Amino acid sequence: MESAIQKVGQIGIPVQEIERAVRFYKEKLGLPLLFSTGSMAFFDCEGLRLMLTMPEKKAFDHPSSVIYFTVKDIRKAYEDLQQKSVVFIDEPHLVAKMGDTETWMTFFKDGEGNTHAFISEVKAK
């Protein structure tokens, strides 16, 4: 049976303070703001839309799932965001090696307490 799902089109990220969250995603991560309302803001991440939203119900008032942002140079992305005072949980590290490809990750917190990550796949040395 084929799935009707084609791709992930949008990811909702719960936030506590919309203005603070918009500043983080716009100024620190450098994502383009598509549009915003009083309680929501939408960013473009290479065709994937991120929706920052003030939770409407208590059931949705919790940190989000981890979003893995793909980057070419994980060390540079890590250093650039450290310069912007982004809080990292760890340093870039190797998580898997498949053939001649290495997968590297590092995890960070946004200003709302959500954990996200950078992921980079590089040719093994």
Contacts in CASP RR format, 6 or more apart in sequence:
PFRMAT RR
TARGET T0000
AUTHOR 0000-0000-0000
METHOD contacts of the structure
MODEL  1
MESAIQKVGQIGIPVQEIERAVRFYKEKLGLPLLFSTGSMAFFDCEGLRL
MLTMPEKKAFDHPSSVIYFTVKDIRKAYEDLQQKSVVFIDEPHLVAKMGD
TETWMTFFKDGEGNTHAFISEVKAK
8 48 0 8 1.000
9 47 0 8 1.000
9 48 0 8 1.000
9 49 0 8 1.000
10 48 0 8 1.000
10 49 0 8 1.000
10 50 0 8 1.000
10 51 0 8 1.000
11 48 0 8 1.000
11 49 0 8 1.000
11 50 0 8 1.000
11 51 0 8 1.000
11 64 0 8 1.000
11 65 0 8 1.000
11 67 0 8 1.000
12 50 0 8 1.000
12 51 0 8 1.000
12 52 0 8 1.000
12 53 0 8 1.000
12 64 0 8 1.000
13 21 0 8 1.000
13 50 0 8 1.000
13 51 0 8 1.000
13 52 0 8 1.000
13 53 0 8 1.000
13 64 0 8 1.000
13 67 0 8 1.000
13 110 0 8 1.000
13 112 0 8 1.000
13 114 0 8 1.000
14 53 0 8 1.000
14 54 0 8 1.000
14 55 0 8 1.000
14 60 0 8 1.000
14 61 0 8 1.000
14 62 0 8 1.000
14 63 0 8 1.000
14 64 0 8 1.000
14 112 0 8 1.000
14 114 0 8 1.000
15 21 0 8 1.000
15 52 0 8 1.000
15 53 0 8 1.000
15 54 0 8 1.000
15 112 0 8 1.000
16 54 0 8 1.000
16 112 0 8 1.000
17 112 0 8 1.000
18 36 0 8 1.000
18 38 0 8 1.000
18 39 0 8 1.000
18 40 0 8 1.000
18 41 0 8 1.000
18 52 0 8 1.000
18 54 0 8 1.000
20 111 0 8 1.000
20 112 0 8 1.000
21 41 0 8 1.000
21 52 0 8 1.000
21 110 0 8 1.000
21 111 0 8 1.000
21 112 0 8 1.000
22 33 0 8 1.000
22 36 0 8 1.000
22 41 0 8 1.000
22 52 0 8 1.000
24 110 0 8 1.000
24 111 0 8 1.000
24 112 0 8 1.000
25 31 0 8 1.000
25 33 0 8 1.000
25 41 0 8 1.000
25 43 0 8 1.000
25 50 0 8 1.000
25 52 0 8 1.000
25 110 0 8 1.000
26 32 0 8 1.000
26 33 0 8 1.000
26 43 0 8 1.000
27 84 0 8 1.000
28 81 0 8 1.000
28 84 0 8 1.000
28 85 0 8 1.000
28 86 0 8 1.000
29 69 0 8 1.000
29 81 0 8 1.000
31 43 0 8 1.000
31 44 0 8 1.000
31 45 0 8 1.000
31 50 0 8 1.000
32 43 0 8 1.000
32 44 0 8 1.000
33 41 0 8 1.000
33 42 0 8 1.000
33 43 0 8 1.000
34 42 0 8 1.000
34 43 0 8 1.000
34 44 0 8 1.000
34 49 0 8 1.000
35 41 0 8 1.000
35 42 0 8 1.000
36 42 0 8 1.000
39 53 0 8 1.000
39 54 0 8 1.000
40 51 0 8 1.000
40 52 0 8 1.000
40 53 0 8 1.000
40 54 0 8 1.000
41 51 0 8 1.000
41 52 0 8 1.000
42 49 0 8 1.000
42 50 0 8 1.000
42 51 0 8 1.000
42 52 0 8 1.000
43 49 0 8 1.000
43 50 0 8 1.000
43 52 0 8 1.000
44 50 0 8 1.000
45 69 0 8 1.000
50 67 0 8 1.000
55 61 0 8 1.000
63 112 0 8 1.000
63 113 0 8 1.000
63 114 0 8 1.000
63 115 0 8 1.000
64 114 0 8 1.000
66 107 0 8 1.000
66 115 0 8 1.000
66 116 0 8 1.000
66 117 0 8 1.000
67 116 0 8 1.000
67 117 0 8 1.000
68 105 0 8 1.000
68 116 0 8 1.000
68 117 0 8 1.000
68 118 0 8 1.000
68 119 0 8 1.000
69 116 0 8 1.000
69 117 0 8 1.000
69 118 0 8 1.000
69 119 0 8 1.000
70 118 0 8 1.000
70 119 0 8 1.000
70 120 0 8 1.000
70 121 0 8 1.000
71 77 0 8 1.000
71 118 0 8 1.000
71 119 0 8 1.000
71 120 0 8 1.000
72 120 0 8 1.000
73 120 0 8 1.000
74 92 0 8 1.000
74 104 0 8 1.000
74 105 0 8 1.000
74 106 0 8 1.000
74 118 0 8 1.000
74 119 0 8 1.000
74 120 0 8 1.000
75 92 0 8 1.000
77 118 0 8 1.000
77 120 0 8 1.000
78 88 0 8 1.000
78 91 0 8 1.000
78 92 0 8 1.000
78 106 0 8 1.000
78 118 0 8 1.000
81 88 0 8 1.000
81 108 0 8 1.000
82 88 0 8 1.000
86 108 0 8 1.000
86 109 0 8 1.000
87 108 0 8 1.000
87 109 0 8 1.000
88 106 0 8 1.000
88 107 0 8 1.000
88 108 0 8 1.000
88 109 0 8 1.000
89 106 0 8 1.000
89 107 0 8 1.000
89 108 0 8 1.000
89 109 0 8 1.000
89 115 0 8 1.000
90 106 0 8 1.000
90 107 0 8 1.000
91 106 0 8 1.000
92 104 0 8 1.000
92 105 0 8 1.000
92 106 0 8 1.000
92 118 0 8 1.000
92 120 0 8 1.000
93 104 0 8 1.000
93 105 0 8 1.000
93 106 0 8 1.000
94 102 0 8 1.000
94 103 0 8 1.000
94 104 0 8 1.000
95 103 0 8 1.000
95 104 0 8 1.000
95 105 0 8 1.000
96 102 0 8 1.000
96 103 0 8 1.000
97 103 0 8 1.000
97 124 0 8 1.000
99 124 0 8 1.000
100 123 0 8 1.000
100 124 0 8 1.000
101 121 0 8 1.000
101 122 0 8 1.000
101 123 0 8 1.000
101 124 0 8 1.000
102 121 0 8 1.000
102 122 0 8 1.000
102 123 0 8 1.000
102 124 0 8 1.000
103 119 0 8 1.000
103 120 0 8 1.000
103 121 0 8 1.000
104 119 0 8 1.000
104 120 0 8 1.000
104 121 0 8 1.000
104 122 0 8 1.000
105 117 0 8 1.000
105 118 0 8 1.000
105 119 0 8 1.000
105 120 0 8 1.000
106 117 0 8 1.000
106 118 0 8 1.000
107 115 0 8 1.000
107 116 0 8 1.000
107 117 0 8 1.000
108 115 0 8 1.000
108 116 0 8 1.000
108 117 0 8 1.000
108 118 0 8 1.000
109 115 0 8 1.000
109 116 0 8 1.000
110 116 0 8 1.000
END
